[in-house]
Amino acid sequence: MDNTWMWFGMLALSLIGWGMYFHYKWKIHAVFIPIFLFASITCLVFGAGLLNVMPLVVYLIFSVGLILFIVFVFRFTKNKYQYKELLAPGVIFFILLSTVLVFWLKGLLLIHYDNFSHWGLIVKEMFRVDGLPDGTTTITFRNYPPGSAVFVYFINKIIGYTESHALMAQGILIAANVSVLFVYCNWRKVNYLLLNMVLSIVLLVIIKNNLYNLLVDTLLGLLALSISVIAYYYRNYWKRSLIVNTPLLLLLMLVKDSGKIFLFFQCMLILWLVYVYFLRGKPDKFKQGKILVYVLICTIVIPMTTNYLWIKYTQKAYPEASYDSNKFALSVNKIAEVDKTMDFKENLAPSLIRASFNLDSTLFQSILLMNVLLIVFTFMIILVKRRFPKTLVRVFTFGNFVFVLYILGIYMMYLYMMPEKEAVKLAGFNRYYSTIVIYVLGLFMTYIAYEFSKLSSKIVVNIVVAILIALVFIYPYQESFVAASKKPDVMSSLRLEIKENYAKLSKSGDVKQVIYYSPLSQTDSGYLQYLLKYEHLSNNYKVITSVSDEAKKDEFMKSLKNSSHLVVLDTDPAFNDYFKNLLSSQDNVEGAYNLSEKNHQLVIKRIDYNKTN
């Protein structure tokens, strides 16, 4: 039996043990338990990382979970524990989606650019140092929060680290957020249940191929959506809302620095709900003040304290990297000294408005479509059910308000935080924009589906309306569904070529310095450089892109003499003519080579793939 699957099973039992504990002791709704548990684990392991005891806490959480599982199984056999509530539709969907993702992502490699520039690199480095990244790592963006990487570390510490296991871990975290959207579902309303499945899958494919990399834009949007749904569901129970949402708010801060704006949105929502349902019109001012203090501590003080601790950790781990060096860091200096040209300042707002409200954009089309559907549904309920749908109106108002506010936040980021050469191109706009679309679209679709569940008791009407709503949900993202169903072509990727060549180098001897020759990398925007840093986890490599003149040939030869290995990834005519003169063989020159010196002469010997693999 494969040990990986054995540890997967053990981990599942441990997590189930914790889930049963929170369900029994804390009375948390079953569909909220997965994301509450994962957020709590991430926060605990992050705190352990600050204290440099991450492995210990991971194994402690794992072991206690197994003990809890045994305890609750024993209680069940004695009729002292009922598990039926745990079999809610959202929990079953979470289990099914997680299982599908585990098998679907099995064996995949990371190939996206940003995995190598940061999101995959931080995970790999955390396993190398067995803790939070420190000054010995090759991480460039050192101030980026490590939230998702911490959760990936927890899962992979138990089952064993591979890139596909890292993808599985993040997929499971995403699935936990999606299960929250099933909170209003039950097994009797099958059409509503299927509609929730459709809207969940739509949210997963808004950013194409997001499941095949460790970027956190989809996760950030879904996490914010989970917090909002939980807050509204527990609007009559402010204590339970804070208990469940506090670890999620911490995770929101730890996933990405731009999560601060989503934290602001969630604080607004939770404060408004507490005001409407607990503070407004109440005579007991002392009790009101007490509730308000608790809310502010849980929604602002604790999350911002977590952010402060991360900043202090990075200052200690990377003394040379200031907080201001993070392009997303908001500081007094950046606001006071806007080093942007007047031309840029004048054109930024028009450019951003055009990009945000572009009728040719699938993302904006979907926002418009959901607004129209929400309005139509509102009037339908008024006319058919003779009631005013306050929930839909609130969702419509809040969703559009935060959408506009988020665009303003992006404007501030480009103006104050991002370097002008990147900001002028609206660098990263599609990803930032996709995150708010996931959040707003998720709110709209979730509560449209919820109102649909109460619309009619007639089976035929329900089926027809459910199909129409599902088609509207799916329509803007037809191409995304197709893209998500296609796994990345790893076999023909540069990533696999680098991985295989580096494996050959490692088996052939001590890898001191490696020269990579690749003319194609001149136009890859630094992809090869980041990929090599990820593979080597050091700077013991150099990329040469041309030997078109004598000076470049001399530089190439000098580099060869100071290196232990050479990898030729692709060639050009000038290189072929030059390099073949250095070889006794005239075969295809692409491949890996050992470099040595004999009698003051450079010796270049091809590494035989069959002998090393």
N, C-alpha and C positions, 0 to 999 in steps of 0.2 A: 504493500500500500504506500502511495506517495505521502511522505511526511507533511507536505504542504497542505493536503486536504485534511489530514488528521488535525493539524493545528488550526485550520479554518474551522473545523467542527468544534474544537475545544473553545476557540474564541467566540463562536456563535453561542455556545452554552453559557459562557461567562457573561456575555452581553444580555442574554435572556434572563440570567439570574439577576442582574442589576435592574432590568426592565420590570421583572416581577416585584422586586423590592420597592421601586418607585411607585408602581401601581398600587401595591398593598398599603404601604406606609404613608405615601404622600397624596394618594388619590388623584394622580395626574391622569388626564384623558389618555387612552391607549395610543391614539395616533400622534400625540405629542411626545411620547416617551422616547422614540428613536433619536430625534434631533435634540431633545433635552439631555439625553444620556451622552450623545456624542459631543455636544457643546461643553457639558460639564467635564467630560474626560479631557477634552482639549485644553480647557482652562487649568485643570489640575496638572496635566503633563507640562504645560507651559510654565506654570509656577515652579514645578520641579526643575525645569530647565534653568530658570533664574538661579536656583540653588545648586545647580550642577548635580542633580540626582535623578535625571530623567529615566534611565533604565530601571532603577529601583522602584519608582512609582508606577511605571508601566506594568511591571511584573506583580506589584501589589494589587493594582486595580484588577488585573487579569485573575489573580488567585482568589481574591475576595469574591469576584463575580461567580467563579466556579462553586465556591462554598455556598453562596446565596442560592444558586441553582439547586444544589443538593437539598438545602434546607426547605425551599419552597416545593420541591417535588415530594419531599417527605410530608410536608403540611398538606399537600393535595391528597396524598394517599390516606391521610387521617381526616379528610373532609374539612380541613381548616383553611383551605384556600380555594377560591374559584377563579378559573382562568378564562371564562367565556368572554368577558369584556375585552380581553387581549386579542380576541379573534375578530376585531373590528375590520371593516373593509380596507381602511387605510393601512392597517398593520399588515394585512395579507398582501396588499399591493406593494408595500415596501419590501416585503420578503421576496415576492415574485420579481420585482424590478431589480433588486440587488442580485438575485440569483442569475437573472438574464445578463446583467452587466458583468458579473464575475466570469461567466463562460464566454461572453462576447469579447471581452477585453483580454482574455487569456493569450499570452504569448506575444503581445504587441510591444513595440519599441516606441520611444518618444522620437518624433521627427520635427515637431514645430519649433520654429526659431526661438520663441520665448521660453520654451522648456530649458534651453541651453543657456540663455542669458540670465535666467533666474529661477523660474518655478520648479523645474526639474533639478537644477543644480543645487538648490538649497536642501532638497530632500536627500540627494546623494551625499552632500557634505555633512549633513546631520548624522547620517549613518557612519561616516568616516570618523567623526569626532565623538559620536555617541552622545550627542547633546545638542543644545542650541548652537548655531554657527558662531565661530569666534575668529580671532585675528589670524589663525593658521589657514583659514579657508580661502578659496579663490573667488568668493562671491563679490560681485561688483556693486550691486544695489543693496548695500548692507543695512539700510534703514527700513527696508520693506518688512512689514509684519509677517510672522511665520505661521499664522493660524492654521491654514489648511495643511501645511507641511508637518506641523506638530501632530495633527490627527493621522496623517499618512504614516508618520513615524510610529505612532502607537500601534496601528494595525500591522505594519510590516515588521515591527519588532517581535511580534508573536508568530506571524506566518512565514517570515523570511522576506528580505528585501529583493525585489526585482522591479523593473520599470512597469511591467504589466500589473504587478501587485499594487504599485503606487496608484496606477490608474483605477484599479478596482476599489481601493480605499476611498479615493475622492468620489468615485461613482456612487458608493454606498452612502457617503455623506450627502451628496446631492439627492439621492433617493429618499433619505430621511426627511429632507425639507419638503419634497413633493408629497409625501404621505400626509403632511399637515392639512393639505387642501381637501382631504377626505373627511374632515371632522364632522360635517353635517350629513354624511352618507350613512345609510343602513342597508341591510341585505334585501329589504322588501322593495326598495325603489331601484330596480335594475337599470332603467334608462338613465337615471341621475348618476348612478355609479359609473356607467359606461361613458357618460359625458365628462365626468371628472377624469377618467383615464385619458380621454382624448385631449383635454386641456392640459393635463400633466405632460403628455408627450410633446405637445406643441411648445410648451415652455422649455423643454429640454433641447429642442432643435432650433430655437431662434438664432443662437450662435452656432453656425455650422461647425461640425467636427469638435465641439467643445469637450465631448466625452473622451476624445482621443488625445487629450493633452492635460496638463496640470494647471492651466490658467484658471483664474478664479472669478472671472466676470459673471458667468452663469451662477456660480455658487453664491456670490455676493447678492445678486438680485433675488434669488430664491430664499436666501436666509432672511433678508429684509421682509420679503413677502410672508414668510412663516411667522415672524414676530408680529406683523400687523394682524394676521388672521387669528393668532393666539390671543392677542390683546383684545380684539373685538369679541371673540368667543367668550372670554372671561371678563367681559365688561361689567358684569354684576358681581364679580369676585376679585377685587383689586389685589388682595394678598396672593391669591393663586396666580394671577396674571404676572405679578412681580417675581414670584418664586420660579415660574417656568421661564419667563423671558430674560431674567438677569443673566444667566450663562450664555443665552443666545446673543444678547447685546454685547457681552464681552467678546464672543467669537466674531461678531460683526466688526469690532474694532481690530481684531487680530488677523482677519482675513486679508484686508487691504487697507492702505492708508486712506483711500477715497471712501472707505466705509464710514468715515466721520459724518459725511453729509446724510447718509442713510440713518445713522444714529440720531441725527437732528430730526429727521422725519419721524422716526419711531418715538422719540421723546415728545414731540408735538402731539402725536396720535394718542399716546398713553395718558399724557397730562389732560388732554381734552376729554377722553373717555372718563377718567377719574373725576374731572370737574362736573361733567354732565350727570354722571350716575351716583356720585357720592358727596360732592362739595356744594353744588348749586342749591341754594335755598335752605341749607341745613343751618340750624341755630347754634349748634355746638362748635364754636370757633376753635377751641382747644383740640377737639378731635379732628377737625378739618386740617388744622396746622400739622398735627401728628401724621396724618395720612400723606399730606403733601411732602413732608420731610422724607418719609419712607420712599415715596415715588422718586424724588430728586436724587436720593442716595443710590437707588438701584438703577436708574436710567442715565444718570450723568456722572455722579461721583465715582462709583465703582468702575464703570467702563473707562473713564478718563484716567483713573488711577492706574489701570492696567496699561493704558497707552504710555503713561509717565514711566512706569517700571520698564517697559520695553525700550524707551528712549535712554533711560539710565543704563540699561544693560548694553546697548550698542555703544554708548560713550565709553564704557569700561572695556568692552570687547574689541572695539575699533577706535582707539584714541584719535587716530588721524582722520576719521570720518565724522563730521559734524552733522547735527540734525538738519541743518539748512541745506546740506548737500543732496538731500532727498528732494526730487523735483516736486513731490506732492506735499512737502512740509510747508505749513503756513506759519510764517514768523513775522515779527515786527520789521525786521530788516528788509524782507522781500516786499512788504507792502509799502514801506517808506521809500525804497529805492527801486522803482520799476524801470529796469534798464532795457526798455523797448523803444523802438523808433516811433515817431509820430505817425508815419505811414501805416505801420502795423496796428497801432491803436485805433486809427480811423477805420481800418478795414476788418478788424476782428469781429465786431458785432454783426455787420452785414453778412460776413462769410459764415458765421456760426448760425445765424437765423436761417440762411439758405439751406445749410446742411441739416438743421434740425427739423425744418418744416418742408422738406423736399417731397413733393407729391410722387416722384419717381422712386422713392425709397420704400422698399417692402416694410421696413420697420415703422415708418410714419404712416403708411397705408393701413397697417394693422391697428395702430392707435386710433386712426380716424374711424375705421370699420367698427371697432369695439365701442367707441363713443356713440356711433349711430345705433348699434344694436342695443346698447344700454338705454338710450333714450326711447327707442321703439318699445322695449320691454317695459319701461316705466309707464308709458301711456297705455300699453296693453293691460297691465295690472290694474291701472286706474279704471279703465273701461270695463274689463271683464270681471274683476274681483271686487270692484267698488271700494278699494282701499288705497291709501297713499304709501308707496314703497319707500319708507324713510331710509332703509339700508342702502338701496340702489342710489338714491340721491346723494347720500353721504359719501358713498364710494366714488361716484361721478365727480363730486366737488373736490374731495381729497386727492383723488388720483390725478386730475388735471392740474390741481394746484402744485403738487410736488413735482409733476413733470416740468412745469414752467420753472419752478424753483431750482430744479436740478440743472436745467439748461443754463440758468444764471450762475450756478456753481461751477459748471464747466467753463463758462466765460471767465470767471475769476481765476480758475486754475491756469488757463492759457495766458491770462494777462499777468498774473503775479508769480506763478510757480515754474512754468515750463520755459526752457530756453527758447528764444525767438525763432531760431532756425527750425525747431520742431513745431512750435506753436503756429507759425505762419502756414504750415501744411495741415493744421489741425490733426497733428499726429495722435494716433490712437482713438480718434473720435468714434469710429464705428463700434469699438469695444465698450467705451464709456456709455455711448448712446444705447447700445444693446442691453446694458445692465438695467437702465431705467425703464426700457420697454418691457423687459421681463417682469419687473416689479409691477408697473402700472397695468400691463396686460393681464398679469396674474390676478391682480385685485379685481379687475373688471370681469374676467371670465369666471372666477370663483364665485362671485356673488350673483352674476347672471345665472349660472348653473344652479345656485342655491334657490333663487326665486323661481326658476323653472320647476324645481322639485315640489313647489307649493302651488303651482299654477292650475293643474287639472288632475282629476282622478280618473279620467277616461283614458283607457289604454291606448286607443288608436291616436288620439290627440297627442298624448305624451310621446309616442314613438315618432310621429311626424315632426313635432316641434324639436325633439331631441336631435333628429337627423339634420334638420335645417340649421340648428345652432352649431352642431359639430362641423358641418360644412363651412360655416362662416369662420369658425375657429381655425380650421385647417387651411382654408383658401390662400391666405397670403404666404404660407410657408410650405407650399407643395414641393418646391425645389429643395428646401432644407431637409424634408423627410427623405428625399432620394439621397442627398449628400450624407446624411447621418447613417444611412444603411450601408454605405461603402467604407470599409476599413481602409486606413492609409496604406499605400503601396510601399511597404517596408522593404521588400525584396529588391527593388530597383532604386532605393534611396541612397543618397550620399551617407546618411547615418549608418546604414548597415555596412557600407564599404569601409568607413572609418573604423567602426567597431571590429570588423574582421581583421583589418590590417593591424590595428593596435594589439589585438590578441596575438597575432603572429610575432610582432615585435617583442611582446612580453615573454613569449616562450623561447625566443631566439637568444636572449641574453639581457644584460642590464640595460635598461632604457635610460640613457643620460640626456641626450638631446636629439630631437627628431626634426628633420626638414621635410616639409610637405610642399610638393610642387603642384600648383593648380592655377592655370591661366583663367579658368572660369570663375574663380573666386574674386576676381577684380570687381565684379558687378553683383555680388551676392549680399551687399549691405552688412557685411560682417558675420554672416551665417557660419562660415567655416571656422572663423576665429573662436566664436562662442562654442561651437560644436567640439572643437579640439580642447578647449578649456574644460568642458564638461567631461570629455573622455579621459583626459590626462589628470584632471584635478591638480594641475600645476601649470607653470609657465615654461616647461622644458620643451618647447616646440617653436618652430618658426615657419611662416608661410611665405613662399617665394612664388611670384606670379609670372615672371618673365625672364628670359635670357636673350633678349633681342639685340643687345649690343655688348661690346667688350667689357664695359664697366659692370654690367649686370652678370656677365659670365664670371668675372673675377670674384664678385660678391658671392655668387652661388658656389664656386669652388672653395672659397674661404669658409663658407658655412658648412660645406660637406666635411672639410678637414677637422672642424670643431664639433662634429656631431657623431652620434653612434648609429643612427639609422636614417634612412631616406624612404619616403613614401611618395610615389608618383600617382596622383589621382587622375589627372587628365593632362594632355599635352598639346603642344602647338608645333608647327614645322621647325621653328628655330630650336626648340628644345630637343626634338627628335634627332636632328642633325648633330647637335652638340653632344647629347648624352650618349648616343650610340657609339661615338668614338671612344667613350670611356669604358665601354663594355666589350667583352670578347664575343658575346652573342649579339645577333642583330634582330632578335625577336621583339615582340611588342614590349615596350619599355614600362608600361604601367604596372605598378605593383610595389611590394615592399623589399627593401634592401638593407643588408648589414654593411656598415662602413667601418673600415679599419685601415691601419697604416702598416706597410711592410717595406723596409729598406727606403724609408722616406717617400714612399709612393702610396697614393690612395688606392685602396682595394675595395671594390664595390661588388658585393655578392648577393644575388637574388635569394630571398628566403623562400624555400620550397613549402608551399601551402600544405601539401599532403603530409609532410614530415612534422608539421607543427600543429595539426588539427586532427 
